Amino acid sequence: MNKNNLWVFISLVLLTLSSYFFSEQSGEASRVEFLLLFASLKVFLVAFYFMELKKAHLAWRIIMGLVLVVFTGFIFTLNFK
């Protein structure tokens, strides 16, 4: 495992643990938004570092980013209704 993959793996573990502890708190109205942001960041890290998307053509990286932004935005708008 090289140094970048190790840092990404540690970040993924910390994001997972923080999602767990953040979801256990009660009385927080914006808890779902933070959990969705944590999950989106984890998807971004996995796609770009472990699925080798950072070496892909620019069009694929833009498409992945747009899909992630649109999906996250869609879930945010559903949550605010």
Contact map, one row per residue, 1 for C-alpha under 8 A:
111011000000000000000000000000000000000000000000000000000000000000000000000000000
111111000000000000000000000000000000000000000000000000000000000000000000000000000
111111100000000000000000000000000000000000000000000000000000000000000000000000000
011111110000000000000000000000000000000000000000000000000000000000000000000000000
111111111000000000000000000000000000000000000000110000000000000000000000000000000
111111111100000000000000000000000000000000000000000000000000000000000000000000000
001111111110000000000000000000000000000000000000000000000000000000000000000000000
000111111111000000000000000000000000000000001000100000000000000000000000000000000
000011111111100000000000000000000000000000000000000000000000000000000000000000000
000001111111110000000000000000000000000000000000000000000000000000000000000000000
000000111111111000000000000000000000000000000000000000000000000000000000000000000
000000011111111100000000000000000000000001001000000000000000000000000000000000000
000000001111111110000000000000000000000000000000000000000000000000000000000000000
000000000111111111000000000000000000000000000000000000000000000000000000000000000
000000000011111111100000000000000000010001000000000000000000000000000000000000000
000000000001111111110000000000000000010000000000000000000000000000000000000000000
000000000000111111111000000000000000000000000000000000000000000000000000000000000
000000000000011111111100000000000000000000000000000000000000000000000000000000000
000000000000001111111110000000000010010000000000000000000000000000000000000000000
000000000000000111111111000000000000000000000000000000000000000000000000000000000
000000000000000011111111100000000000000000000000000000000000000000000000000000000
000000000000000001111111100000100010000000000000000000000000000000000000000000000
000000000000000000111111110000100010000000000000000000000000000000000000000000000
000000000000000000011111110000000000000000000000000000000000000000000000000000000
000000000000000000001111111100000000000000000000000000000000000000000000000000000
000000000000000000000011111100000000000000000000000000000000000000000000000000000
000000000000000000000000111110000000000000000000000000000000000000000000000000000
000000000000000000000000111111100000000000000000000000000000000000000000000000000
000000000000000000000000001111110000000000000000000000000000000000000000000000000
000000000000000000000000000111111100000000000000000000000000000000000000000000000
000000000000000000000110000111111110000000000000000000000000000000000000000000000
000000000000000000000000000011111111000000000000000000000000000000000000000000000
000000000000000000000000000001111111100000000000000000000000000000000000000100000
000000000000000000000000000001111111110000000000000000000000000000000000000000000
000000000000000000100110000000111111111000000000000000000000000000000000000000000
000000000000000000000000000000011111111100000000000000000000000000000001000000000
000000000000000000000000000000001111111110000000000000000000000000000001000000000
000000000000001100100000000000000111111111000000000000000000000000000000000000000
000000000000000000000000000000000011111111100000000000000000000000000000000000000
000000000000000000000000000000000001111111110000000000000000000000010001000000000
000000000000000000000000000000000000111111111000000000000000000000000000000000000
000000000001001000000000000000000000011111111100000000000000000000000000000000000
000000000000000000000000000000000000001111111110000000000000000000000000000000000
000000000000000000000000000000000000000111111111000000000000000010010000000000000
000000010001000000000000000000000000000011111111110000000000000000000000000000000
000000000000000000000000000000000000000001111111111000000000000000000000000000000
000000000000000000000000000000000000000000111111111110000000000000000000000000000
000000000000000000000000000000000000000000011111111111000000000000000000000000000
000010010000000000000000000000000000000000001111111111000000000000000000000000000
000010000000000000000000000000000000000000001111111110000000000000000000000000000
000000000000000000000000000000000000000000000111111110000000000000000000000000000
000000000000000000000000000000000000000000000011111111110000000000000000000000000
000000000000000000000000000000000000000000000011111111110001100000000000000000000
000000000000000000000000000000000000000000000001100111110000100000000000000000000
000000000000000000000000000000000000000000000000000111111000000000000000000000000
000000000000000000000000000000000000000000000000000111111101100000000000000000000
000000000000000000000000000000000000000000000000000000111111100000000000000000000
000000000000000000000000000000000000000000000000000000011111110000000000000000000
000000000000000000000000000000000000000000000000000000001111111000000000000000000
000000000000000000000000000000000000000000000000000010011111111100000000000000000
000000000000000000000000000000000000000000000000000011011111111110000000000000000
000000000000000000000000000000000000000000000000000000000111111111000000000000000
000000000000000000000000000000000000000000000000000000000011111111100000000000000
000000000000000000000000000000000000000000000000000000000001111111110000000000000
000000000000000000000000000000000000000000010000000000000000111111111000000000000
000000000000000000000000000000000000000000000000000000000000011111111100000000000
000000000000000000000000000000000000000000000000000000000000001111111110000000000
000000000000000000000000000000000000000100010000000000000000000111111111000000000
000000000000000000000000000000000000000000000000000000000000000011111111100000000
000000000000000000000000000000000000000000000000000000000000000001111111110000000
000000000000000000000000000000000000000000000000000000000000000000111111111000000
000000000000000000000000000000000001100100000000000000000000000000011111111100000
000000000000000000000000000000000000000000000000000000000000000000001111111110000
000000000000000000000000000000000000000000000000000000000000000000000111111111000
000000000000000000000000000000000000000000000000000000000000000000000011111111100
000000000000000000000000000000001000000000000000000000000000000000000001111111110
000000000000000000000000000000000000000000000000000000000000000000000000111111111
000000000000000000000000000000000000000000000000000000000000000000000000011111111
000000000000000000000000000000000000000000000000000000000000000000000000001111111
000000000000000000000000000000000000000000000000000000000000000000000000000111111
000000000000000000000000000000000000000000000000000000000000000000000000000011111
